[in-house]
């Protein structure tokens, strides 16, 4: 093994096989003399090197999660000998690591290995909860966006509690569409508990009913009803979250509670427009989502959430071009609104996650800044499925598709029914990993994939030598795609978003083979 840092990392992990070591802990040990962003980048590179050095068994030996690293205890045999010869001859020129080696040499050794800790994956060491879409009882079908928005906010707030696993929005909403015979949450979603309810909005009054159910037998654990002024909707959401957590026997004290205290918007009209924008995007209307997000910012310019979401909508425009802005205009608007959101609230993980997309996927080519913000978001809330997906995207386009696939596997467990976001992330990541067959399979079973994913299919088919199929699919895409989708703009976006030259060139080649040039 050539890399001294890789050797040092392996030695450190081997002292407690099976026990996850946080990324913060590792960078503090091996890169204590570097800035945070540079240290994290060095760790990513070292993990990539170590995985390659371990060869075909690397993936089975090395367990890498978004926030930790460990060795699989069952696949590692550790020499118990320590003493003054421990890691003799290994010098990494880091004072923190030198201190650790010295302490290990001085520590007594009895020839017994440390007890492995449990894994850091999505096992059932904590409750799994699904929040199903709250029913709209307002008597107006057009008010469904509001009930859906309340549901999404409760999912987001529950995911902040690290004592829970919360199923992602895509699977929760898709589960509600299943036939009654298929609606077994324990089997379909793998959860123990379900939160469901209803919303009735009339004028400035809102009634929210919610209940917590045992998924195994359908028995009600808790239920309550809240009749409040519309301006108190955030208080109601927090009370529902608090009740669910308390009824599951979990603590409301500490960091999670602090994180769950959100800043309410200054104007409810801005929040209402934000919910409408989110709903429009989930239903595939990119232009409406963009316009509603813009109006949300105009209605409440002091809302970090509104600015963050508008910056995200601009990042999407870089790929779709549905509003007719130039790439320079899109990049500048990404920057302006991401900066505004961060200035208003830099404690919200979603603000950092959306900023990561604004900086990481734009002509600003600020990939390192995008990685910085998604790592902050992941640290603030490592359980949010949307943040996991954005993190995986950033890693893939930064040239770390293997790490991205590990994170996607984790996100998939929180989205057992799939969805277009996770499938799209898989398609891009597998393409970057040169797995073109896998990219084509990423949307298997889902109807009407978005144009961007179809474009990845075009490039994948071309890379596989299926040129006629690629061109036929491209022709169909350009004739039926909504919003004026432009394949050349999408191809250029994929090209610019990559950090490594070889990945850029691979996107260009795939699209060029299908007849798309930029």
C-alpha positions in Angstrom: 0.0 0.0 0.0 1.7 3.2 -1.2 -0.4 5.9 0.5 0.8 6.6 4.1 -2.4 8.2 5.0 -4.4 5.2 3.7 -2.2 2.9 5.9 -2.7 5.2 8.9 -6.5 5.3 8.4 -6.6 1.5 8.0 -4.5 1.1 11.2 -6.8 3.4 13.1 -10.0 1.6 12.0 -8.5 -1.8 12.7 -8.1 -0.9 16.4 -11.9 -1.3 16.8 -13.3 -3.3 13.9 -17.0 -2.9 13.4 -17.1 0.4 15.3 -18.0 3.4 13.1 -15.6 6.3 13.3 -17.0 9.7 12.4 -15.5 11.6 9.5 -14.9 14.6 11.9 -12.9 12.3 14.2 -10.8 10.9 11.3 -10.0 14.3 9.8 -9.0 15.7 13.2 -6.6 12.7 13.6 -5.0 12.7 10.1 -5.4 16.2 8.8 -5.3 18.3 12.0 -3.2 21.0 10.3 -5.6 21.6 7.4 -8.7 23.7 7.0 -12.1 21.8 7.3 -12.9 21.8 3.6 -9.4 20.7 2.5 -9.4 18.0 5.3 -12.7 16.6 4.1 -11.6 16.5 0.5 -8.4 14.7 1.6 -10.4 12.1 3.5 -12.6 11.4 0.4 -9.5 10.9 -1.7 -7.9 8.6 0.8 -11.0 6.5 1.1 -11.1 6.2 -2.7 -7.4 5.1 -2.7 -7.9 2.7 0.2 -10.9 1.1 -1.5 -8.8 0.5 -4.7 -5.8 -0.8 -2.7 -8.1 -3.4 -1.0 -9.1 -4.7 -4.5 -12.2 -6.7 -5.3 -12.9 -7.3 -1.6 -12.7 -3.6 -0.7 -16.4 -2.9 -0.7 -17.1 -5.8 1.6 -14.3 -4.9 4.0 -14.7 -1.1 4.2 -18.0 0.3 5.3 -18.4 3.9 4.3 -21.5 6.0 5.3 -22.2 9.7 4.8 -21.0 10.5 8.3 -18.8 7.6 9.4 -16.3 4.9 8.3 -15.7 1.4 9.7 -14.2 -2.0 8.9 -16.5 -5.0 8.8 -15.5 -6.9 12.0 -16.3 -10.4 10.5 -13.8 -9.8 7.6 -10.9 -8.4 9.6 -8.3 -10.2 11.7 -6.2 -7.8 13.9 -2.7 -8.6 15.2 -3.0 -7.8 18.9 0.7 -7.0 19.3 1.3 -3.4 20.3 4.0 -2.0 22.5 6.9 0.1 21.3 6.9 -1.4 17.8 3.3 -0.3 17.0 3.2 1.2 13.5 7.0 1.4 13.5 8.3 3.2 10.4 4.9 4.8 9.5 5.2 8.6 9.5 2.3 10.8 8.3 3.6 14.1 9.6 0.5 15.0 11.5 0.9 15.9 15.2 -2.5 14.5 16.2 -1.7 11.1 14.7 1.7 11.1 16.2 0.2 11.6 19.6 -2.3 8.8 19.1 0.5 6.4 18.0 2.6 7.4 21.1 -0.4 6.7 23.4 -1.0 3.3 21.7 2.6 2.3 22.2 2.4 3.2 25.9 -1.0 1.5 26.5 -1.1 -2.0 28.0 -2.1 -4.8 25.6 -3.6 -8.0 26.9 -4.0 -9.7 23.5 -7.8 -9.3 23.4 -9.6 -7.4 20.7 -12.0 -4.6 21.4 -15.7 -5.5 21.3 -17.1 -4.5 17.9 -19.9 -1.9 18.0 -23.0 -2.3 16.0 -23.1 -1.1 12.4 -24.1 2.4 11.4 -26.4 1.4 8.6 -30.2 1.5 8.6 -30.8 -1.4 10.9 -33.7 -1.6 13.4 -31.8 -0.1 16.3 -34.4 2.7 16.4 -38.1 3.1 15.4 -39.0 3.4 11.7 -41.9 5.8 11.1 -43.8 6.7 7.9 -45.8 9.9 7.7 -48.6 9.4 5.2 -50.2 12.3 3.2 -52.6 14.2 5.4 -56.1 14.2 3.9 -57.5 17.4 2.5 -60.9 18.0 4.2 -61.3 21.6 3.0 -63.9 20.8 0.4 -61.7 22.2 -2.3 -59.4 19.8 -4.2 -57.1 22.8 -5.0 -56.2 22.9 -1.3 -54.4 19.5 -1.5 -51.1 21.4 -1.9 -51.6 22.7 1.6 -52.2 19.3 3.2 -49.3 17.9 1.3 -47.1 20.7 2.5 -48.0 20.1 6.1 -47.1 16.4 5.6 -43.7 17.2 4.1 -42.9 19.6 6.9 -43.7 17.0 9.5 -41.5 14.5 7.7 -38.7 17.0 7.6 -39.0 17.8 11.3 -39.2 14.2 12.5 -36.2 13.3 10.4 -34.1 15.8 12.6 -34.4 13.4 15.5 -31.5 11.0 15.3 -33.4 8.5 17.5 -35.8 7.8 14.6 -35.6 6.6 11.0 -38.3 8.4 8.9 -39.4 7.1 5.5 -38.8 9.6 2.6 -41.5 11.7 1.0 -41.6 9.8 -2.3 -42.4 6.4 -0.7 -44.8 7.8 1.9 -46.9 9.5 -0.8 -46.7 6.6 -3.3 -47.8 4.2 -0.5 -51.0 6.1 -0.1 -51.8 5.4 -3.8 -51.6 1.6 -3.4 -54.7 -0.5 -3.5 -56.2 -1.4 -0.1 -55.0 -5.0 -0.4 -51.4 -3.8 -0.9 -51.4 -1.3 2.0 -49.4 -3.1 4.5 -47.0 -0.5 5.8 -45.0 -3.0 7.8 -44.3 -5.1 4.6 -44.2 -2.3 2.0 -42.3 0.3 3.9 -40.7 -1.7 6.6 -42.0 0.6 9.4 -43.3 -0.1 12.9 -45.3 3.1 13.2 -47.5 5.3 11.0 -48.5 9.0 11.4 -51.6 10.1 9.5 -54.1 12.8 9.7 -56.2 15.5 8.0 -56.2 19.2 7.4 -59.2 21.5 7.0 -58.4 25.1 6.1 -61.1 27.8 6.0 -60.2 31.5 5.8 -57.7 32.2 8.6 -58.7 29.1 10.6 -57.1 25.6 10.3 -58.0 22.3 11.9 -55.3 19.6 12.0 -56.1 16.1 13.2 -53.3 13.6 13.6 -52.8 10.1 15.0 -49.9 7.6 15.6 -50.7 4.0 14.7 -48.9 0.7 15.3 -48.2 -0.7 11.8 -48.3 -4.3 13.0 -51.9 -4.3 14.3 -53.4 -1.0 13.3 -54.1 0.0 16.9 -54.1 3.7 17.7 -51.3 4.8 20.1 -52.2 8.5 20.1 -54.5 11.0 18.5 -55.3 14.7 18.9 -57.0 17.6 17.1 -55.8 21.2 16.8 -58.1 24.1 16.0 -55.9 27.2 15.5 -55.4 30.4 13.6 -53.6 29.8 10.3 -50.6 31.8 11.6 -50.1 29.1 14.3 -49.6 26.3 11.8 -45.9 25.9 12.7 -46.8 25.6 16.4 -49.2 22.8 15.4 -46.6 21.0 13.4 -44.1 21.2 16.3 -46.8 19.9 18.7 -47.5 16.9 16.4 -43.8 16.1 16.2 -43.4 16.4 19.9 -46.3 14.1 20.6 -45.1 11.4 18.2 -41.6 11.5 19.7 -42.9 11.4 23.2 -45.3 8.6 22.6 -42.5 6.5 21.1 -40.7 6.9 24.4 -37.9 9.1 23.0 -36.4 12.1 24.6 -37.3 15.6 23.4 -34.2 17.1 25.1 -30.9 18.1 23.6 -29.7 18.9 20.1 -32.6 17.5 18.1 -35.1 19.7 19.9 -33.0 22.8 19.3 -32.7 22.0 15.6 -36.5 21.4 15.4 -37.3 25.0 16.5 -37.8 26.7 13.1 -38.1 30.3 12.3 -41.7 30.9 11.1 -42.1 33.0 7.9 -42.9 36.7 8.3 -45.9 36.5 6.0 -48.2 33.5 5.6 -48.8 34.5 1.9 -45.1 33.7 1.2 -45.4 30.3 3.0 -48.5 29.5 1.1 -46.8 30.3 -2.2 -43.8 28.2 -1.2 -46.1 25.2 -0.5 -47.7 25.7 -3.9 -44.3 25.8 -5.6 -43.2 22.6 -3.9 -46.4 20.9 -4.9 -46.1 22.1 -8.6 -42.5 20.7 -8.8 -43.5 17.3 -7.3 -46.3 17.1 -10.0 -43.8 17.9 -12.8 -44.7 21.5 -13.6 -41.3 23.1 -13.6 -42.4 26.4 -14.9 -45.2 26.8 -12.3 -42.8 25.8 -9.6 -40.3 28.4 -10.7 -42.9 31.2 -10.9 -44.5 30.3 -7.5 -41.1 30.2 -5.9 -40.3 33.7 -7.3 -43.6 35.0 -5.9 -42.9 33.5 -2.6 -39.6 35.4 -2.3 -41.4 38.6 -3.4 -44.1 38.1 -0.8 -41.7 37.4 2.0 -38.1 38.5 1.2 -37.1 37.8 4.8 -37.8 34.1 4.5 -34.7 31.9 4.3 -36.8 28.9 3.1 -38.2 31.0 0.2 -34.8 32.2 -1.0 -33.3 28.7 -0.6 -36.0 27.1 -2.6 -35.9 29.7 -5.3 -32.1 29.2 -5.6 -32.8 25.4 -6.0 -35.4 26.2 -8.8 -32.7 28.2 -10.6 -30.3 25.3 -10.3 -32.9 23.0 -12.0 -33.3 25.7 -14.7 -29.6 25.1 -15.6 -30.7 21.7 -16.7 -34.1 22.3 -18.2 -34.0 25.9 -19.4 -37.8 26.2 -19.2 -37.9 29.9 -18.3 -35.7 31.1 -21.1 -32.8 32.6 -18.9 -29.2 32.5 -20.1 -26.8 30.3 -18.2 -25.1 33.4 -16.8 -28.4 34.7 -15.5 -29.2 31.3 -13.9 -25.8 31.1 -12.2 -26.1 34.6 -10.8 -29.6 34.1 -9.5 -28.5 30.8 -7.9 -25.7 32.7 -6.1 -27.8 35.7 -5.0 -30.7 33.6 -3.5 -28.4 31.0 -1.9 -26.4 33.8 -0.3 -29.6 35.5 0.9 -30.9 32.3 2.4 -27.6 31.6 4.2 -27.5 35.1 5.6 -31.0 34.8 6.9 -30.6 31.4 8.5 -27.3 29.3 8.4 -28.6 26.8 11.0 -31.2 25.1 8.7 -29.8 22.0 7.0 -32.2 22.4 4.1 -30.9 25.8 3.4 -27.4 24.4 3.2 -28.6 21.4 1.1 -30.3 23.7 -1.5 -27.3 26.1 -1.5 -25.1 23.0 -2.3 -27.1 22.5 -5.4 -27.1 26.1 -6.4 -23.3 26.3 -6.1 -22.4 22.7 -7.2 -24.6 22.5 -10.3 -24.1 25.9 -12.0 -21.8 27.7 -14.4 -20.1 29.1 -11.3 -18.3 25.8 -11.1 -18.1 26.2 -7.3 -18.0 22.5 -6.8 -15.9 22.7 -3.6 -18.4 25.1 -2.1 -21.3 22.9 -3.1 -19.5 20.0 -1.3 -18.9 22.2 1.8 -22.6 23.1 2.1 -23.9 19.5 1.6 -21.5 18.2 4.2 -22.8 20.9 6.6 -26.4 19.8 5.8 -25.5 16.2 6.4 -23.9 16.9 9.7 -26.9 19.0 10.9 -29.4 16.3 9.8 -27.9 13.0 8.7 -31.3 11.3 8.5 -33.0 13.5 6.0 -33.6 11.4 2.7 -33.6 14.5 0.5 -30.3 15.7 1.9 -28.8 12.2 1.4 -29.8 12.3 -2.3 -28.3 15.8 -2.8 -25.1 14.6 -1.1 -24.9 11.5 -3.3 -25.3 13.7 -6.4 -22.6 16.1 -5.3 -20.2 13.1 -4.6 -20.9 11.5 -8.0 -20.2 14.7 -9.9 -17.1 15.3 -7.8 -15.7 12.1 -9.1 -16.7 9.8 -6.2 -19.4 7.6 -7.7 -18.6 4.7 -5.4 -19.2 6.8 -2.3 -22.3 8.2 -3.9 -23.7 4.6 -4.4 -23.1 3.7 -0.8 -25.1 6.8 0.3 -27.8 6.0 -2.3 -28.1 2.5 -0.9 -28.7 4.1 2.5 -31.3 6.5 1.1 -33.0 3.7 -0.7 -33.8 2.0 2.6 -35.7 5.2 3.5 -37.5 5.1 0.1 -38.4 1.5 -0.4 -41.0 2.4 -3.1 -38.4 4.4 -5.0 -39.4 7.6 -6.8 -38.1 9.8 -9.6 -35.5 11.7 -7.5 -33.7 8.6 -6.2 -33.9 7.0 -9.6 -32.6 10.1 -11.3 -29.7 10.2 -8.9 -28.9 6.5 -9.5 -29.0 7.1 -13.3 -26.5 10.0 -13.2 -24.2 8.2 -10.7 -24.2 4.9 -12.6 -23.4 6.7 -15.8 -20.5 8.5 -14.2 -19.4 5.0 -12.8 -19.5 3.8 -16.5 -22.3 1.3 -15.7 -24.5 2.2 -18.6 -26.7 -0.9 -18.3 -27.3 0.0 -14.7 -28.2 3.6 -15.6 -30.8 2.2 -18.1 -32.2 0.0 -15.3 -32.5 2.8 -12.8 -36.0 3.8 -13.9 -37.4 0.3 -14.4 -41.0 0.0 -13.4 -41.7 3.8 -13.2 -43.9 5.4 -15.8 -43.1 8.8 -17.5 -39.6 9.5 -16.2 -38.6 13.2 -16.4 -36.8 14.5 -19.5 -33.5 14.7 -17.7 -33.5 11.0 -16.9 -34.5 10.1 -20.5 -31.5 12.2 -21.7 -29.2 10.0 -19.5 -30.8 7.0 -21.2 -29.9 8.5 -24.6 -26.3 8.9 -23.6 -26.2 5.4 -22.0 -27.6 3.7 -25.1 -25.1 5.5 -27.3 -22.2 4.4 -25.0 -23.4 0.8 -25.4 -23.3 1.2 -29.2 -27.0 1.2 -29.6 -26.9 4.4 -31.7 -30.2 4.0 -33.6 -32.1 3.4 -30.3 -30.4 6.4 -28.8 -31.3 8.7 -31.7 -34.9 7.4 -31.8 -35.3 8.1 -28.0 -33.8 11.5 -28.4 -36.2 12.4 -31.2 -39.1 11.2 -29.1 -37.9 13.2 -26.1 -37.6 16.4 -28.0 -41.0 16.0 -29.6 -43.0 15.3 -26.4 -40.9 16.9 -23.6 -42.8 19.6 -21.7 -41.4 23.0 -21.0 -39.2 23.3 -24.1 -36.6 20.8 -22.9 -33.3 21.2 -24.8 -31.1 18.2 -24.9 -28.0 20.2 -25.8 -28.5 22.5 -22.7 -29.0 19.4 -20.5 -25.8 17.8 -22.0 -23.8 20.9 -21.3 -25.1 21.1 -17.8 -23.9 17.5 -17.1 -20.6 18.4 -18.6 -20.0 21.6 -16.6 -21.2 20.0 -13.3 -18.4 17.4 -13.3 -15.2 18.1 -11.4 -13.0 15.6 -13.3 -12.0 16.1 -16.9 -12.5 12.4 -17.7 -16.1 12.6 -16.5 -16.7 15.7 -18.5 -15.3 14.0 -21.6 -17.5 10.9 -21.0 -20.7 13.0 -20.9 -19.7 14.8 -24.1 -18.9 11.6 -25.9 -22.1 9.9 -24.9 -24.3 12.7 -26.1 -22.1 13.3 -29.2 -22.6 9.7 -30.3 -26.3 10.3 -30.2 -26.0 13.5 -32.2 -26.2 16.0 -29.4 -23.4 18.6 -29.5 -22.7 21.7 -27.4 
